[in-house]
Amino acid sequence: MLIDFGRELCGDLATAESREWLVTNGIGGFASGTVAGTLTRRYHGLLMAALEPPLGRTLLLAKVDETVEYEGIYPRSGRFYPLYVNRWANGVVEGNGHHTINRFHLEGTTPVWTFAFGNALLEKRIWMQPGANTTYIQYKLIRATGPLTMEAKAFINYRDYHDTTIVNDWEPEIEDVDKGLRIQVHDTASPFYLLSDKVRMTPQFDWYEDFYLSVEEYRGQNDVQEDHIYAALLRTMLRPGESWTLVASTEPDANLDGDKAYAERQAYEASLLERASQVHAVTLPEEVAQLVLAADQFIVKRPTARDVNGRSVIAGYPWFSDWGRDTMIALPGLTLTTGRPEVAASILRTYAQFVDQGMLPNRFPDAGERPEYNTVDATLWYFEALRATHAATGDDDLVRELFPVLQEIIMWHKRGTRYNIQMDKKDGLLFAGEEGVQLTWMDAKVDNWVVTSRIGKPVEINALWYNALCIMSDFAQMLGEDSAEYDTMIKQVKTGFARFWNKLMGYCYDVIDGPDADGLDGSLRPNQLLAISLPYSPLTPEQQRSAIDACGRHLVTAHGLRSLSSDDKAYIGHYGGDRHKRDGAYHQGTVWGWLIGPFVSAHLRVYGDKADARSYLDSLLRHNIRAHAVGSVSEIFDGDAPFTPRGCTAQAWSVAEVLRAWQETSEEERGD
């Protein structure tokens, strides 16, 4: 079993707190926490419900603190064993439940704890029902010489997942209902339910103050402690072989049969693995199978006026919403390599409905405001996502349906759209940018400070532009449309792209025609990889080899590529501290996991050695998925060794690009 830890990890609090688990429901809701059971982030909780799918994420059930009494030889001589652990703001660690964790492992995406006390073993599982804001917490006594009694305190809240709560004047209504409790935290709050057919629940009301959020302190946040409401006391008895399930849900009629609900979850995940196996026609290695299941965690429903079953992609857990750029980059790896082309088509159709002035939205805000369009690359990645989908499916009808959208996009980029995004008629290249706005994937901004502004003609934007025009020519010819305009533009852009080549250094300028005196940014960054890795490259074979070698020597690490060469005076090798420090380092040396995909593709194109190219995936596949959010791949890592994982614990494009690159190095080498 790939994710399987014993006491050597679980018994050490610091180590067990550094491993996190994640379960999701496919509509934006999730549950997450640490192996130890402590709350270290504001995003930890057992039911983070998406009340306005896929957003409106609201913490409802924060945690459950269990204590078991296991009887001894003599009557009423049982010992009490806490299974929980809490860190308090005053430095006290209370509960020490991690000392009873004998084993932690994943069954698919389901975290499973095995607690050992005396001669008893008790298993605990947590999973969510697909398509519902419903979390299951199941306990099973798998070994004992007698019964045990369990008491559990349920802690609730009702706040946006980005916030924290301090004692306030809430007066929750906690009412008995059939087989549980109905909870409404305040007058305007949506009610939710704690349900079980085997547990006696007694309403409570008491604030527990100062849960210490250690990771938030590391991240330089102001709110590093939180208060939760102790809302219910749960009490039951278990005999050997018996189980009981606590159901936390926004649905009053949620299924209470834990065994049946878990069997449905397992069947769902088995179907995902079966579809992926059919794509690859081989038995998936364990680490790849784990990432296939991780890929599903990012795919969510986004209902639209035209399609209530529209799809989108959550960029990363625990704090991102669905972003256009991340969605389009991640689409091939999340859907096509996993045998789910119908999901890819749904995502493409969903985003087509939001194209405005020739642009895809960058982000859908949590609060439900209008989408934000501050991106120059998301729209260009849309072309590549559609090309990849057509290559995998041969679905001409999908291309025919979306071709007018592509035409509109090209038209707007030729004549100009938001943020000075427009084609330069002199060289055919795309210019983008204005002061105070971040448009490329290097988008860190603190107040009015755009850390890596890249105003001008960024190299990857123009690689994407060239690729998009080539795709348009192909699609036009396929559909019987006139491709002459696109063919003319392709020739102009390829000629203009030669301006990016820095002959002295042997790699591409990162930006040309920028605001500086000479207009040239010679920073060695990974962005130029797209001029090699995309299906259509504007570079010569000699330039491709020189650029990939430069990136390999200075940017490649075990977990991805640095966003800036460590030789650069602006390089920052550690990601941490307050927002100013973190965002200042975000694209100034921090390693990004998703960039391993373009590097592997570029390396394969240049050297044609699939085994050598795949070797760059080894560390992410074999080691990172056992760290941070176990079973997934992190967003970023420190630029300096040992490349500690940082940022989002589970990131869509990191998972996707590892899967895509793994598939690419399994297949026949593609042509240009």
C-alpha positions, 0 to 999 in steps of 0.5 A, a space after each residue: 500500500 502506497 500511503 501507509 504510515 506506522 507509529 514511527 510517523 504517527 507517534 511523532 506529533 510534529 511529523 504527524 501534523 506535517 502530513 495532511 489528508 483530503 477528501 472531496 465531494 465533487 461540488 466544491 466541498 471538502 474535509 481535511 486535517 492532519 494525520 495527528 488530528 490537530 487543527 493547524 490551518 483555518 481550512 481544516 474541518 470535517 465538513 467544509 460545505 459548498 453552499 453555492 456549488 462549487 463555491 460558498 464554502 462554509 465550515 460547519 463541522 470543525 472536529 470530533 474529539 473522541 475518548 474511549 473507555 475500554 473495560 478491564 478485568 474487574 467491573 468498572 475498572 476500565 481505562 480512558 483513552 483519548 483519541 484526539 489531540 489539540 494544540 492550544 494557543 498557550 502552548 499546551 498540547 492536550 489529549 495525546 491521541 497521536 500516541 494511540 495511532 498504530 497505523 494511518 493509511 489511505 484506501 483510495 482517497 479515504 484516510 484510515 486510522 487504526 488506534 491501539 489501546 490495550 489489546 484493542 484495535 479501533 479503525 476510523 474512516 472519513 469520506 464524503 458522498 459524491 455530489 452532496 455536502 455530506 461527510 461520513 465518519 465511521 468507527 469499527 472495533 476490529 479487535 477486542 476481548 470485550 466492549 468499549 464505550 465511546 464518547 465524542 464531542 462535536 465542535 461546530 462553526 459557521 464561517 467562510 473557509 478563509 476566515 476564523 471565528 472568535 467567541 461571539 453572540 451566536 445562540 445556536 438552535 440545536 434541536 432533536 430530530 429523528 436519529 440526530 440533531 438539527 443545528 442552525 448556528 444563527 438566524 440567517 445560517 443554513 441548517 445542517 445535521 449530525 445524524 446516526 442510527 446507533 448513537 445517543 446525541 445530547 445537545 450542548 453549548 459551550 465555546 472552546 477557545 484558542 485552538 492554535 493554528 500553527 501553519 497560519 502562524 508560519 504563513 504570517 497570518 494575523 489570525 493564528 487561533 480560533 474558537 469553536 462551539 462544543 455543540 453535541 455529546 455523542 455516546 455509544 457502545 461498540 462490541 468486537 466487530 461492530 461499527 457506527 457512523 456519524 453523518 454530518 450533512 446539509 441534507 436531513 435525509 442523508 443515508 445513514 447506512 455507513 457500510 453501504 455509503 462506503 461501498 458506493 464510494 469505493 465503487 466510484 473510485 474503482 470505476 475511475 481506476 478502470 477507465 484510466 486503465 483502459 486508456 493506458 492498456 496497462 496495469 497502472 503503477 500504484 503511485 499513478 493510480 493514486 494520482 488518478 484518484 487525486 485528479 478526480 478531487 479537482 473536478 467539480 460541477 459548475 452549473 450554468 444557465 445552459 447546463 446544470 451539469 457544467 464542469 470546472 476545476 478547483 485550482 488547489 486545496 485548501 484555498 483556491 476556487 476554479 481558475 481559468 488558467 489552471 483549468 485549461 492547463 490541467 484539463 488534459 492531465 485530469 480528464 484525458 489521461 484518466 479516460 474521461 473525455 466527456 468531462 473535458 468537453 463539458 469543461 470546454 463548453 462551460 468556459 465558452 459561455 464565459 468568454 468576454 471580449 475574447 478572454 476567458 475568466 481568470 477566476 470565479 470569486 467565492 463571493 459570487 461577483 462577476 468573473 475576473 478577466 485579468 489573464 492573458 494566458 488562460 484564453 490561449 491555453 483554451 486552444 491547446 486544451 481543445 486541441 488535446 481533447 480532439 486529438 484524444 477523441 476525434 470529436 469533430 462536432 465539438 470543434 465545429 461547435 466551439 470554432 466560432 468562439 475561437 474565431 472571436 478570440 483571435 479577432 479580439 486579440 488582433 484588434 486589442 482587448 483589456 489590459 493592452 492585450 493586442 497583436 503588434 502589427 509589426 511583428 505579429 507578437 502579442 503585447 500585454 500589460 499595464 501598471 498594477 495588473 498581473 496577467 501571466 501565471 506569474 501573478 503575485 500581487 501585494 496591495 499595489 505591488 505586482 511582484 513579477 509584472 512582465 509588461 511587454 511581450 512575455 515568451 510563453 504568451 507568444 509561444 502559446 499565441 503561435 501554437 493557437 494560430 497553428 491550431 486554428 489553421 488545422 481546425 479551419 482546414 478540417 472544417 472546410 474553412 479558409 485558413 489563409 489568414 491564420 497561415 499568414 499570421 503564423 509565418 509573421 509570428 514565427 519570424 517575430 519570435 526570433 527576437 526572443 533568442 538571446 544568442 549570447 546566453 543560449 536561451 530565450 529572453 523572458 520578456 521583450 519590448 518591456 518598459 525598461 530602457 532596452 526592453 529586454 528581460 534576460 532572466 533565466 526562467 522556465 517560461 521559455 519551455 512552452 516554446 519547446 513543449 507545445 505541439 508547435 514550436 517556433 524555435 529551431 532544433 538547435 535553439 530547443 536543445 540549447 534552451 532545454 539544457 540551460 533550464 536543466 542545469 539551472 532550474 530543475 529540482 527533484 520536485 519541479 522547476 525553479 521559477 528563477 535561476 538561483 544565480 540571479 540576484 533576485 532569487 529567493 530560495 525559501 517560501 514563508 513568512 507574511 504575505 509580503 515575503 511569501 508573494 515576494 518569493 512566489 515566482 522569484 525562485 520558488 519551485 513549481 510542481 506543474 512545470 515538470 510537465 513542460 520540461 519532460 515534454 520539451 526534453 522528450 522532443 529534443 532528446 527522444 529518450 522516453 526513459 530519460 524524460 520520465 526519470 524527472 518524474 520519479 521524486 514527485 511520483 514516489 516521494 511527494 505524494 507521501 508528504 504534505 497532502 498525502 496522495 496528491 502533489 503540492 503546489 510549490 516547494 522551496 527553491 533551496 534543498 531539501 525543497 520542502 513542500 509549501 503552498 496548497 497541499 494539493 494542486 490541480 495542475 501539479 497532479 495533472 502535469 505529472 499524469 500527462 507527462 507520465 502518459 506521454 513518456 509511455 507512448 510513441 514519440 510525437 512529431 512536431 
